[in-house]
Amino acid sequence: LCGAVWAERKDVPKKCPMAFFLLVGNQDFNLFEFTRAEKELTKKGAPFWFEEWDGEHRWPSEALMAEGLEYLHARAMKAGLLPEDRAFLEGLLHDRLASAAALQQGGFELEAYRKYRQAARFFQGFPGADRAEAEADALSKAFPVTSWFEAEGKFEEYHERLTRAKDATSLAGALKELKAKSGKPGEVGRAAGLLIRMSKLQVHQLTLGFFQQGRYREAAACEEIILDVFPDDATAAYNLACAYSRMGARKDAMKLLKLSVRNGFKDWAAMEKDADLDNIRQEPGYQEILGELKGVQAAPKPAGG
């Protein structure tokens, strides 16, 4: 599984008739959905392997995808679905140890800890498993690992507040409190900052829901929150322009549309079709913005480009 596991507030199934290979970036907004699944799968004794890489919500590398296939192949051997190939399993353990060592040397101690720990459990009894266990034990005391688990606890506390927010006002209150906490030193600040970055997509999704219901004031409040935290966010500026346009605040809508372009918005074709902007198409400056975007996209490539 990559990018998502189970929906919010739904438990992992009691009986899992399959093995799982969990993949997620350490800046992915679904990261703690995965760590929660990891804990629940562990409690229920379900077979899984969890890999975390340095990145956001995107596809993992081919190398990690290959590791997933190798894990499922090895798991099938362990379950008796395939004949055991000792040489294959020993080679797999060797590769995992080398990968964990490379992560550790590269400064990714948490990711290395996870890989060592899982290798020790999965390959128990194989030559090299004792080394994996010793490395995992040593890394468990390292600051990046201990601080992560402290941050995880704080993150879950803050995340609970966000998921319980029922409207834009309570959401704004939770996010503004997080923004204040994100400036503090230590794990409180780290957890708050991480959650703010990961919450951006969730807030955008809440905005879309308000647009569908015609609740443009609430939609604007959501995007104002994002723009306050991320002043260079093009999507927030564009969505806010749409909300102001719907509410008849034409001058404010134009200001935000210009800001969205400065922040990197380029999709003039979508802008022309967007009914949310119908109220400002005759406003001074709208055609200039549209022409600027078309000119940027239609600009000829330099010779040899």
Disulfide bonds with the S-S distance in Angstrom:
none
